[in-house]
């Protein structure tokens, strides 16, 4: 007998957590926290960029820093499956590992909304979108200027508006106002998805036995 809600016998897809948000919203804080608190269950998957490495950033961890020529080669080789160019002509590209799910690992990555939407449509992983929201534009402006005093603030804020307009398409929107509360919400969000997957995995592996028992 086939139950109308019988699962197809396939294991649930490995998870891919995508962190997005405006510059200065707290994406780096969220990424570092998840990487630290949930390792080895969740691994960071650095994207490629042509921008210079900032103080404290790690090659192969925060990003894969490459030259423009190398970036072009990776696109041609299809190692980078999608990329975006920022307001100041820097390139950011997503590695093919984000599409494939052969390793079965849960991954964590920072992407803009274009990368998120593209990935969600083609990845073999279960893509979980988390958008980090700043408490206010005023506070965000302070953070941006503190990080890059020479920046064109008006241009950056236009980009912020564009990003926030896409926040509705994410699975979660987390406000970063108080650091302790922010990290608590990040933890709860990730744990909820891991618990959901655990339950789905159990059901997939045991459904046939449960179905037979219940229908005797």
C-alpha positions as CSV (number, residue, x, y, z in Angstrom):
1,X,0.0,0.0,0.0
2,X,1.3,3.5,-0.9
3,X,0.5,6.2,1.6
4,X,-0.7,9.5,0.0
5,X,2.0,11.4,1.9
6,X,4.7,8.8,1.5
7,X,8.1,10.4,1.0
8,X,10.1,9.5,-2.1
9,X,12.9,7.9,-0.2
10,X,15.4,10.6,-0.9
11,X,17.5,12.2,1.9
12,X,16.7,15.8,2.5
13,X,19.1,18.2,0.7
14,X,22.1,19.6,2.6
15,X,21.6,23.2,3.8
16,X,23.1,26.3,2.3
17,X,22.8,29.4,4.6
18,X,23.0,32.6,2.6
19,X,23.7,35.8,4.6
20,X,22.8,39.1,2.9
21,X,22.4,42.7,3.9
22,X,23.9,46.2,3.4
23,X,27.5,46.9,4.1
24,X,27.9,47.6,7.8
25,X,24.7,45.8,8.7
26,X,26.5,43.0,10.6
27,X,26.9,40.3,8.0
28,X,30.5,39.6,9.0
29,X,29.5,39.3,12.6
30,X,26.8,36.8,11.8
31,X,29.1,34.8,9.5
32,X,31.9,34.6,12.1
33,X,29.4,33.6,14.8
34,X,27.8,30.8,12.8
35,X,31.2,29.5,11.6
36,X,32.5,29.5,15.2
37,X,29.4,28.2,17.0
38,X,28.2,25.5,14.5
39,X,31.5,24.0,13.2
40,X,32.0,21.4,12.0
41,X,28.3,20.9,11.2
42,X,28.4,24.1,9.0
43,X,31.4,25.1,6.9
44,X,32.1,28.5,5.4
45,X,32.2,28.6,1.6
46,X,34.2,31.7,0.6
47,X,33.3,33.5,-2.6
48,X,35.8,35.1,-5.0
49,X,36.6,38.8,-5.1
50,X,39.0,41.2,-6.8
51,X,38.9,43.7,-4.0
52,X,41.9,44.2,-1.7
53,X,42.0,42.2,1.5
54,X,41.1,44.2,4.6
55,X,42.8,44.1,8.0
56,X,41.9,40.9,9.8
57,X,40.4,39.1,6.8
58,X,41.7,35.6,5.9
59,X,42.5,34.3,2.4
60,X,40.4,31.3,1.7
61,X,38.2,31.9,4.7
62,X,36.5,35.3,4.4
63,X,37.0,35.4,0.6
64,X,39.2,34.0,-2.1
65,X,41.1,37.1,-3.2
66,X,42.1,37.0,-6.8
67,X,43.3,39.3,-9.6
68,X,40.9,40.5,-12.3
69,X,42.6,38.3,-14.8
70,X,42.3,35.2,-12.5
71,X,38.7,36.1,-11.9
72,X,38.0,36.1,-15.7
73,X,39.7,32.8,-16.0
74,X,37.5,31.3,-13.3
75,X,34.4,32.6,-15.0
76,X,35.6,31.0,-18.3
77,X,36.3,27.7,-16.6
78,X,32.8,27.9,-15.0
79,X,34.3,27.6,-11.5
80,X,32.5,30.9,-10.9
81,X,28.9,30.4,-11.9
82,X,27.6,34.0,-11.2
83,X,29.1,37.3,-10.3
84,X,28.3,40.9,-9.6
85,X,30.2,44.2,-10.0
86,X,29.9,46.7,-7.2
87,X,29.6,50.5,-7.3
88,X,33.4,50.9,-7.2
89,X,34.1,48.3,-9.9
90,X,35.0,45.4,-7.6
91,X,34.0,41.9,-8.6
92,X,32.4,39.2,-6.4
93,X,31.7,35.7,-7.7
94,X,30.1,32.5,-6.4
95,X,32.0,29.2,-6.6
96,X,30.4,26.1,-8.2
97,X,30.5,24.2,-4.9
98,X,27.4,26.2,-3.9
99,X,25.4,24.5,-6.6
100,X,26.6,20.9,-6.1
101,X,25.6,18.9,-3.1
102,X,27.8,15.9,-3.7
103,X,29.8,16.4,-0.5
104,X,26.6,16.5,1.7
105,X,28.0,19.3,3.8
106,X,26.0,22.2,5.2
107,X,27.5,25.5,3.9
108,X,27.5,29.2,4.8
109,X,28.1,32.0,2.4
110,X,27.7,35.8,2.0
111,X,25.9,36.9,-1.2
112,X,24.0,39.9,-2.5
113,X,20.4,39.5,-3.5
114,X,21.2,38.7,-7.1
115,X,23.4,35.8,-6.0
116,X,20.8,34.6,-3.6
117,X,18.0,34.5,-6.1
118,X,20.2,32.9,-8.7
119,X,21.4,30.2,-6.3
120,X,18.0,29.5,-5.0
121,X,16.8,28.7,-8.6
122,X,19.7,26.3,-9.5
123,X,21.3,24.9,-6.3
124,X,20.9,21.2,-5.4
125,X,21.1,22.3,-1.8
126,X,18.2,23.6,0.4
127,X,18.9,27.4,0.3
128,X,18.1,29.3,3.5
129,X,18.1,33.1,3.0
130,X,18.9,35.3,6.0
131,X,18.8,39.1,5.5
132,X,20.6,41.2,8.1
133,X,18.7,44.5,8.7
134,X,20.5,47.6,10.3
135,X,18.6,49.4,13.0
136,X,18.4,52.6,11.0
137,X,19.8,54.4,8.0
138,X,21.5,56.9,10.4
139,X,23.3,54.2,12.3
140,X,24.2,52.4,9.1
141,X,25.7,55.6,7.7
142,X,27.9,55.9,10.8
143,X,29.1,52.4,10.4
144,X,29.9,52.8,6.7
145,X,31.8,56.1,7.3
146,X,33.7,54.6,10.3
147,X,34.8,51.7,8.0
148,X,35.6,53.8,4.9
149,X,35.7,57.5,5.6
150,X,36.5,58.3,2.0
151,X,33.5,56.5,0.6
152,X,30.7,58.2,-1.5
153,X,28.0,57.9,1.1
154,X,25.1,58.9,-1.2
155,X,26.1,56.2,-3.7
156,X,26.4,53.6,-1.0
157,X,23.0,54.5,0.5
158,X,21.4,54.1,-2.9
159,X,22.8,50.6,-3.0
160,X,21.4,50.0,0.6
161,X,17.9,51.0,-0.6
162,X,18.1,48.6,-3.5
163,X,19.2,45.8,-1.2
164,X,16.5,46.4,1.4
165,X,13.9,46.3,-1.3
166,X,14.7,42.6,-1.8
167,X,14.7,41.7,1.9
168,X,11.1,40.4,1.6
169,X,12.2,37.5,-0.5
170,X,14.4,36.0,2.2
171,X,13.3,33.3,4.7
172,X,14.4,35.4,7.7
173,X,15.0,39.1,8.4
174,X,17.1,39.6,11.5
175,X,17.4,43.1,13.0
176,X,20.9,44.0,14.3
177,X,20.3,46.6,17.0
178,X,21.7,45.0,20.2
179,X,24.7,42.7,19.6
180,X,23.7,40.1,22.2
181,X,20.1,39.9,21.1
182,X,21.2,39.8,17.5
183,X,23.5,36.8,18.0
184,X,20.8,35.1,20.0
185,X,18.4,35.4,17.0
186,X,21.0,34.2,14.6
187,X,21.6,31.1,16.7
188,X,17.9,30.4,17.0
189,X,17.4,30.8,13.3
190,X,20.2,28.4,12.4
191,X,19.2,25.9,15.1
192,X,15.6,25.9,13.8
193,X,16.7,24.9,10.3
194,X,19.1,22.2,11.7
195,X,16.3,20.8,13.9
196,X,13.9,20.8,10.9
197,X,16.4,18.9,8.8
198,X,17.0,16.4,11.7
199,X,13.3,15.6,11.8
200,X,13.0,15.3,8.1
201,X,16.0,13.0,7.9
202,X,14.4,10.8,10.6
203,X,11.1,10.6,8.8
204,X,12.7,9.8,5.5
205,X,14.8,7.0,7.0
206,X,12.0,5.5,9.1
207,X,8.8,6.3,7.2
208,X,8.5,2.8,5.6
209,X,8.7,1.1,9.0
210,X,6.3,3.6,10.6
211,X,3.9,3.3,7.7
212,X,3.8,-0.5,7.9
213,X,3.3,-0.5,11.6
214,X,0.5,2.0,11.6
215,X,-1.3,0.3,8.7
216,X,-1.3,-3.3,10.1
